[in-house]
Amino acid sequence: MAQLWFKFWAKDYLGDGKIGCLSYEKRGILQTLWAYAWESGGIPADPALLGELLKLKPKDARVHREWILQFFHPSLEDPSKLISPRLELERMEADGKGAKARESALRRWNNRNANAYPDALRLGMPDRCDLDAGQSQGQGLLKEDPVPAPEAPPAPRTPKADAMAPLREEILSHWRAVAVPAGLPNVFKGTVMKLRGTMNARLADPDWLELFREAVDYAARNPAGAWMRGEGDRAWKVTLEWLLKPGKAEETAAKARAVPGRASPGRNPSAVRPSSNPAFPKLLRAGEA
């Protein structure tokens, strides 16, 4: 019975040309396979079973099997297994079969199968990677895995142009200039960001901005709108979020227009209306794009 551990010749492992051609990922796979083969007498010859052992997808297992065959060969006793000549030599020694059995194995598994056992370099193991896989005629020393080029830092992101921003700013400016001085709640950055999509939806109607202005003037300045300033029994005050709800600005503007002499006192006569703003249709089309 083989012992629970096998010898690992560090110097010969590091000096073996075939090992030197492997990436560190492949070296880890190879050492895992050695450990499994030592315990089980070999590794599965079937690519699907080999993939299950290595936790690889079938496609990746087939790719890895090509280089694994440099280190494991079909077993004469059990065709379902691949064996490691390097481990079989150690197994013979551990089982006490002596030097003659070892020499016989060395003749059977020639120097191209050395796989980092003692005296590997003396037996003629290659000491460099074969850059042309075709020259190895299927015995192929692997090409060195290409070292990936360092990734370039990502380019700074350019903020996307927001065509609706000027119109949203008109909403906020009018609210802060008219409603807030009348004691209605102000809006801050966090709320503005949350209301961005809602404002864009309301602005899809070219007439909405003017109706919004009328509604704000009614709520903030018109005596008939005192109930919206918290002066009624409910002590409720209108908020910008409430006026941005579908139909609320239109309903409030309709109430303002129903009041005799509805022109709101203190209305800024220089305020630009959307209908008279030549840039409004262009901004609106750009925002809908």
C-alpha positions as CSV (number, residue, x, y, z in Angstrom):
1,M,0.0,0.0,0.0
2,A,1.4,3.4,-0.9
3,Q,2.2,5.9,1.8
4,L,0.0,8.9,2.4
5,W,2.4,11.4,0.9
6,F,4.7,11.5,-2.1
7,K,8.0,13.3,-2.5
8,F,8.1,16.7,-4.1
9,W,11.5,17.7,-5.5
10,A,11.3,21.5,-5.4
11,K,14.5,22.1,-7.3
12,D,13.7,19.8,-10.1
13,Y,10.1,21.0,-10.2
14,L,11.3,24.6,-10.6
15,G,13.9,23.6,-13.2
16,D,11.7,21.4,-15.3
17,G,11.2,23.1,-18.7
18,K,7.6,21.8,-19.1
19,I,6.6,23.2,-15.7
20,G,8.2,26.5,-16.6
21,C,5.9,26.8,-19.6
22,L,2.8,26.5,-17.5
23,S,0.8,29.4,-16.1
24,Y,0.3,29.5,-12.4
25,E,-3.3,28.4,-12.9
26,K,-2.2,25.4,-14.8
27,R,0.5,24.6,-12.2
28,G,-2.3,24.6,-9.5
29,I,-4.4,22.2,-11.7
30,L,-1.4,19.9,-12.2
31,Q,-0.6,19.7,-8.5
32,T,-4.3,18.9,-7.8
33,L,-4.2,16.1,-10.3
34,W,-1.0,14.7,-8.8
35,A,-2.7,14.6,-5.4
36,Y,-5.8,12.9,-6.8
37,A,-3.7,10.4,-8.8
38,W,-1.7,9.5,-5.8
39,E,-4.8,8.7,-3.8
40,S,-6.7,7.0,-6.7
41,G,-4.0,5.5,-8.8
42,G,-4.7,7.9,-11.7
43,I,-7.1,10.5,-13.1
44,P,-10.2,10.0,-15.3
45,A,-9.3,9.6,-19.0
46,D,-12.8,10.8,-20.0
47,P,-12.8,14.6,-20.6
48,A,-16.3,15.0,-19.0
49,L,-15.2,13.2,-15.8
50,L,-12.0,15.1,-15.8
51,G,-14.0,18.3,-16.0
52,E,-16.1,17.3,-13.1
53,L,-13.0,16.6,-11.0
54,L,-11.6,20.0,-11.8
55,K,-14.9,21.8,-11.5
56,L,-14.6,22.9,-15.2
57,K,-17.1,23.3,-17.9
58,P,-16.8,20.6,-20.6
59,K,-15.4,23.1,-23.2
60,D,-12.7,24.3,-20.7
61,A,-12.0,20.7,-19.7
62,R,-11.2,19.7,-23.3
63,V,-8.8,22.6,-23.6
64,H,-7.0,21.8,-20.4
65,R,-6.8,18.1,-21.3
66,E,-4.5,18.9,-24.2
67,W,-1.7,20.1,-21.9
68,I,-2.5,17.6,-19.1
69,L,-1.7,14.8,-21.6
70,Q,2.0,16.0,-21.4
71,F,2.0,14.9,-17.7
72,F,-0.4,11.9,-17.7
73,H,-0.5,9.0,-20.1
74,P,-3.1,6.2,-20.6
75,S,-2.8,3.3,-18.2
76,L,-2.0,-0.1,-19.8
77,E,-3.8,-1.8,-17.0
78,D,-6.9,0.4,-16.9
79,P,-7.7,2.4,-20.1
80,S,-10.3,4.5,-18.2
81,K,-7.4,6.1,-16.3
82,L,-4.5,8.4,-17.0
83,I,-1.4,7.8,-14.9
84,S,1.5,10.1,-14.1
85,P,4.9,8.4,-14.8
86,R,6.4,10.7,-12.1
87,L,4.0,9.4,-9.5
88,E,4.3,5.8,-10.6
89,L,8.0,5.9,-10.0
90,E,7.4,7.3,-6.5
91,R,4.7,4.7,-5.9
92,M,7.1,1.9,-6.8
93,E,9.7,3.2,-4.5
94,A,7.1,3.6,-1.7
95,D,5.8,0.1,-2.3
96,G,9.4,-1.2,-1.9
97,K,9.8,-2.6,-5.4
98,G,13.4,-1.5,-5.5
99,A,15.9,0.1,-7.9
100,K,15.4,-2.5,-10.7
101,A,11.7,-1.7,-11.0
102,R,12.5,2.0,-11.0
103,E,15.1,1.6,-13.8
104,S,12.6,-0.5,-15.8
105,A,10.0,2.3,-15.5
106,L,12.5,4.9,-16.5
107,R,13.2,3.0,-19.8
108,R,9.4,2.6,-20.4
109,W,8.6,6.2,-19.7
110,N,11.3,8.0,-21.6
111,N,12.7,11.3,-20.7
112,R,10.0,13.4,-22.4
113,N,7.6,12.2,-19.7
114,A,9.9,13.1,-16.8
115,N,7.5,15.6,-15.1
116,A,9.9,16.9,-12.5
117,Y,11.1,13.8,-10.8
118,P,14.7,13.6,-9.5
119,D,17.4,13.9,-12.1
120,A,14.9,15.2,-14.7
121,L,17.3,17.8,-16.1
122,R,20.1,15.2,-16.2
123,L,17.8,12.9,-18.3
124,G,17.5,15.6,-20.9
125,M,14.3,17.4,-20.1
126,P,13.9,20.6,-22.1
127,D,14.8,23.8,-20.2
128,R,12.8,26.3,-22.3
129,C,9.4,26.7,-23.8
130,D,8.9,25.5,-27.3
131,L,7.7,28.6,-29.1
132,D,6.4,26.6,-32.0
133,A,3.9,23.9,-30.9
134,G,4.1,22.3,-34.3
135,Q,7.8,21.4,-33.7
136,S,6.8,19.2,-30.8
137,Q,4.7,16.9,-33.1
138,G,1.9,16.5,-30.6
139,Q,4.1,16.1,-27.6
140,G,3.9,19.8,-27.4
141,L,5.5,21.9,-24.8
142,L,3.0,24.6,-24.1
143,K,3.6,28.1,-25.2
144,E,3.9,30.6,-22.4
145,D,0.5,32.0,-21.6
146,P,0.4,35.6,-22.8
147,V,0.7,38.2,-20.1
148,P,-2.4,40.4,-20.4
149,A,-1.6,44.1,-21.1
150,P,-2.5,46.4,-18.2
151,E,-5.9,47.8,-18.7
152,A,-6.0,51.5,-19.5
153,P,-7.8,53.6,-16.9
154,P,-11.4,54.2,-17.9
155,A,-12.0,57.5,-19.7
156,P,-13.8,60.1,-17.6
157,R,-17.5,60.0,-18.3
158,T,-18.9,63.0,-20.0
159,P,-22.3,64.0,-18.5
160,K,-25.0,63.5,-21.1
161,A,-26.6,66.7,-22.2
162,D,-30.0,67.2,-20.6
163,A,-32.2,69.3,-22.8
164,M,-35.0,69.5,-20.3
165,A,-32.8,71.0,-17.6
166,P,-33.6,74.7,-18.4
167,L,-37.3,74.0,-18.2
168,R,-37.0,72.2,-14.9
169,E,-35.1,75.1,-13.6
170,E,-37.9,77.4,-14.6
171,I,-40.3,75.3,-12.4
172,L,-37.9,75.4,-9.4
173,S,-37.1,79.1,-9.9
174,H,-40.8,80.1,-10.0
175,W,-41.6,78.0,-7.0
176,R,-38.8,79.5,-4.9
177,A,-39.4,83.0,-6.0
178,V,-43.2,83.0,-5.5
179,A,-44.3,80.1,-3.3
180,V,-41.5,80.0,-0.7
181,P,-41.8,83.7,0.3
182,A,-45.5,83.1,0.9
183,G,-44.6,80.4,3.5
184,L,-45.0,77.3,1.3
185,P,-42.4,74.5,1.7
186,N,-39.1,74.9,-0.1
187,V,-37.5,72.1,-2.1
188,F,-34.0,70.9,-1.7
189,K,-31.5,69.0,-3.7
190,G,-32.6,65.5,-2.7
191,T,-36.2,66.2,-3.4
192,V,-35.3,67.9,-6.7
193,M,-33.5,64.7,-7.9
194,K,-36.5,62.6,-7.0
195,L,-38.8,64.9,-8.9
196,R,-36.7,65.0,-12.0
197,G,-38.7,62.4,-13.9
198,T,-42.0,63.7,-12.8
199,M,-41.1,67.2,-14.0
200,N,-40.0,65.8,-17.4
201,A,-43.4,64.0,-17.7
202,R,-45.4,67.2,-16.9
203,L,-43.3,69.2,-19.4
204,A,-44.2,66.9,-22.2
205,D,-47.3,69.1,-22.4
206,P,-46.2,72.4,-23.9
207,D,-49.0,74.3,-22.1
208,W,-48.3,72.8,-18.7
209,L,-45.6,75.2,-17.6
210,E,-47.8,78.2,-18.0
211,L,-50.6,76.4,-16.1
212,F,-48.1,75.6,-13.4
213,R,-47.2,79.3,-13.0
214,E,-50.8,80.3,-12.7
215,A,-51.4,77.6,-10.1
216,V,-48.4,78.7,-8.0
217,D,-49.5,82.4,-8.2
218,Y,-53.0,81.4,-7.1
219,A,-51.7,79.3,-4.2
220,A,-49.2,81.9,-3.0
221,R,-50.8,85.3,-3.7
222,N,-54.5,85.1,-4.5
223,P,-56.8,85.6,-1.5
224,A,-59.0,82.9,-2.9
225,G,-56.1,80.5,-2.6
226,A,-55.5,81.1,1.1
227,W,-56.7,77.6,1.9
228,M,-53.6,76.3,0.0
229,R,-51.4,78.4,2.3
230,G,-52.5,76.7,5.5
231,E,-55.1,79.4,6.4
232,G,-58.1,77.0,6.3
233,D,-59.5,74.6,8.8
234,R,-57.2,71.9,7.6
235,A,-54.0,74.0,8.1
236,W,-52.8,72.3,4.9
237,K,-50.1,73.8,2.7
238,V,-49.6,72.9,-0.9
239,T,-46.2,71.5,-1.9
240,L,-44.4,71.4,-5.2
241,E,-44.7,67.6,-5.2
242,W,-48.5,68.0,-5.0
243,L,-48.7,70.4,-7.9
244,L,-46.6,68.0,-10.0
245,K,-49.1,65.2,-9.6
246,P,-51.1,64.6,-12.8
247,G,-53.9,67.2,-13.2
248,K,-53.2,69.2,-10.1
249,A,-51.6,72.2,-11.7
250,E,-54.5,72.2,-14.3
251,E,-57.1,72.0,-11.6
252,T,-55.6,74.9,-9.6
253,A,-55.1,77.0,-12.6
254,A,-58.8,76.5,-13.5
255,K,-59.7,77.8,-10.0
256,A,-57.5,80.8,-10.5
257,R,-59.2,81.6,-13.8
258,A,-62.6,81.3,-12.2
259,V,-61.8,84.1,-9.8
260,P,-63.0,87.5,-10.9
261,G,-60.1,89.7,-11.8
262,R,-57.9,86.7,-11.8
263,A,-54.7,88.4,-12.7
264,S,-52.4,87.6,-9.7
265,P,-51.1,90.7,-7.9
266,G,-47.4,91.1,-8.0
267,R,-47.0,88.8,-11.1
268,N,-43.7,89.5,-12.8
269,P,-44.7,90.8,-16.3
270,S,-41.3,90.0,-17.7
271,A,-41.7,86.3,-17.0
272,V,-41.1,84.3,-20.2
273,R,-44.1,82.1,-21.1
274,P,-43.4,78.9,-22.9
275,S,-45.7,79.8,-25.7
276,S,-43.6,82.9,-26.4
277,N,-40.2,81.3,-25.7
278,P,-38.8,80.4,-29.2
279,A,-36.5,77.9,-27.6
280,F,-39.3,76.0,-25.9
281,P,-40.4,73.7,-28.8
282,K,-36.7,72.9,-29.5
283,L,-36.0,72.1,-25.9
284,L,-39.1,70.0,-25.6
285,R,-38.3,68.0,-28.8
286,A,-34.7,67.4,-27.5
287,G,-36.0,66.2,-24.1
288,E,-38.4,63.7,-25.8
289,A,-35.7,62.3,-28.0
